Amino acid sequence: MLQLLPQTNTLVPDTHCPQEAVRFINDYIDKYHCETMSIDISFMNVLDACYVSAMCSAKHYIKYPSGNINWKISSDLVREFNKNLELGNNSYVVD
């Protein structure tokens, strides 16, 4: 089966609402083969970014236990907040 992939290597949710962003990213994970992916949530505030990265990392880990998500974030506080929830599939890059 052929799969059309997006033009850019970084996925950017088109909403500031964290629940909609989680739905958007999880739908992408379900639809595409994305064992390694990059997601830009640097436009979100710290709490929303923590929520989105934790929820989507769990979904991604279920489908790809050895996969990796590279999160582009606005503050190192997101990494600190989520470090106890770490599944081993996250990398954080501060923008």
C-alpha positions in Angstrom: 0.0 0.0 0.0 1.3 3.5 -0.9 1.2 6.1 1.8 1.2 9.8 1.2 3.4 11.6 3.8 3.2 15.3 4.6 5.6 17.7 2.9 7.4 18.7 6.1 9.2 16.4 8.6 7.7 18.2 11.6 4.1 17.8 12.5 2.4 21.0 13.8 -1.1 20.8 15.3 -3.3 23.5 13.8 -5.0 24.4 17.1 -4.2 25.9 20.5 -6.7 23.7 22.3 -4.8 20.8 23.9 -7.7 18.3 23.5 -7.9 19.0 19.8 -4.1 18.8 19.5 -4.1 15.4 21.2 -6.8 14.2 18.8 -5.0 15.6 15.8 -1.6 13.9 16.7 -3.2 10.6 17.8 -5.1 10.5 14.5 -1.9 11.0 12.7 -0.2 8.2 14.7 -3.1 5.9 13.8 -3.1 6.8 10.1 0.6 6.9 9.2 3.7 4.8 9.9 5.6 7.1 12.1 8.0 5.2 14.3 10.2 8.3 14.5 8.5 11.7 14.3 8.9 15.3 15.2 6.2 17.5 16.6 6.3 21.3 17.2 4.2 22.4 20.2 6.4 25.4 21.0 3.4 27.7 20.5 1.6 26.1 23.5 1.9 27.2 27.1 3.8 25.0 29.5 0.8 23.1 31.0 -0.9 22.4 27.6 2.4 21.2 26.2 2.9 18.9 29.2 -0.5 17.4 28.7 -0.2 17.0 24.9 3.3 15.5 25.0 2.3 13.0 27.8 -0.9 11.8 26.2 0.5 11.5 22.7 3.7 9.9 23.9 1.7 7.2 25.6 -0.3 6.6 22.4 2.9 6.5 20.3 4.5 4.1 22.8 1.6 1.6 22.5 2.0 1.5 18.8 5.8 1.8 18.6 7.5 0.7 21.8 10.9 1.3 20.3 10.0 4.5 18.5 10.8 8.1 19.3 9.1 11.5 19.3 11.1 14.6 19.1 9.1 17.4 20.8 9.9 21.0 19.9 8.9 23.0 23.1 9.1 26.5 24.3 10.4 25.8 27.8 12.6 23.2 29.6 9.8 23.1 32.2 7.9 20.7 30.0 10.8 18.2 30.1 11.1 18.6 33.9 7.4 18.2 34.4 7.1 15.0 32.3 10.4 13.3 33.5 8.6 11.1 35.9 6.1 10.0 33.2 8.9 9.2 30.8 8.3 6.2 28.6 11.7 6.3 27.0 10.4 7.5 23.6 10.7 11.3 24.1 13.3 13.8 23.1 12.8 17.5 23.9 14.3 20.4 22.0 13.8 23.9 23.4 13.0 26.4 20.7 
